[in-house]
Amino acid sequence: MNWREKASEIIPEMNIHLTQSGNAMSFWIEVWIAFEEAYQFPKNEHLIHRIYHFANWCAAQEQPANIDAGNHLLTCVVVSFYEHIPSCAAARSDIPLWFKKKR
């Protein structure tokens, strides 16, 4: 399954952005905006959960090392999502819910 199909399955409300996004990076920028909005009142925990699920799926995908950054899923999710989580106060306070310390 490619990333567009998986995104449509997990976060179908983002389908308009899927059709308008030229690559995975531009899509993840739109997902980040939706993620921030999901933390507004009333908090949309269901969407937040599904975005994290899609992020984890993207990060776990094996891809060739020579793929361009705009379509390399791990790069896209790290640069356009994970590294921005601390900039959103509500998401920052939820980090222990979504990230577990490895032992």
C-alpha positions in Angstrom: 0.0 0.0 0.0 1.4 3.4 -0.9 1.3 6.4 1.5 -1.6 8.1 -0.3 -3.8 5.0 0.1 -2.8 4.6 3.7 -3.5 8.3 4.5 -6.9 8.0 2.9 -7.6 4.9 5.0 -6.5 6.4 8.3 -7.3 10.1 7.9 -10.0 10.3 5.2 -10.9 13.9 6.2 -7.5 14.9 4.6 -8.4 13.5 1.2 -8.7 16.9 -0.4 -5.1 17.6 0.6 -4.0 14.2 -0.8 -5.3 15.2 -4.2 -3.7 18.6 -4.0 -0.3 17.6 -2.6 2.5 17.1 -5.0 4.5 15.0 -2.6 4.5 13.5 0.8 6.2 16.5 2.4 3.6 19.0 1.2 0.9 16.6 2.5 2.6 16.3 5.9 2.6 20.1 6.2 -1.2 20.0 5.8 -1.4 17.2 8.3 0.5 19.3 10.8 -2.0 22.1 10.5 -4.8 19.7 11.1 -3.0 18.2 14.1 -2.6 21.7 15.7 -6.3 22.4 15.0 -7.2 19.1 16.6 -5.7 20.4 19.9 -8.1 23.4 19.9 -11.3 23.3 21.9 -13.0 20.9 21.7 -9.9 18.6 21.5 -10.3 16.0 18.7 -8.5 13.1 20.3 -9.7 10.7 17.7 -8.0 12.7 14.9 -4.9 13.1 17.0 -4.7 9.4 17.5 -5.1 8.7 13.8 -2.4 11.2 12.8 0.0 9.6 15.2 -0.9 6.2 13.8 -0.2 7.5 10.2 3.0 9.1 11.4 4.2 5.8 12.9 3.2 3.9 9.8 5.2 6.4 7.6 8.2 6.2 9.9 8.2 2.4 9.7 8.2 2.1 5.9 11.3 0.9 4.2 12.4 3.1 1.3 15.5 3.4 -0.9 18.1 5.7 0.5 18.3 7.6 -2.8 14.7 8.8 -2.9 14.2 12.6 -2.8 13.5 14.1 0.6 10.0 15.3 -0.5 8.9 11.7 -0.9 11.1 9.9 1.6 8.4 9.1 4.3 10.7 9.0 7.3 12.2 12.3 6.4 8.8 13.9 5.7 7.3 12.7 9.0 10.3 13.8 11.1 10.8 17.2 9.4 7.1 18.1 9.0 5.6 16.5 12.1 7.7 15.0 14.9 10.1 17.9 15.2 7.2 20.4 15.5 5.4 18.6 18.3 7.2 20.6 21.1 6.1 23.9 19.5 2.5 23.1 20.2 2.0 23.4 24.0 -1.0 21.1 24.2 0.8 18.4 22.1 4.0 18.9 24.1 2.1 18.1 27.3 0.7 14.9 25.7 4.2 13.6 24.6 4.3 11.0 27.4 1.0 9.5 26.0 2.4 9.0 22.6 6.1 8.3 23.1 7.4 5.6 25.4 11.0 5.4 26.8 12.8 2.4 25.5 14.5 0.3 28.2 
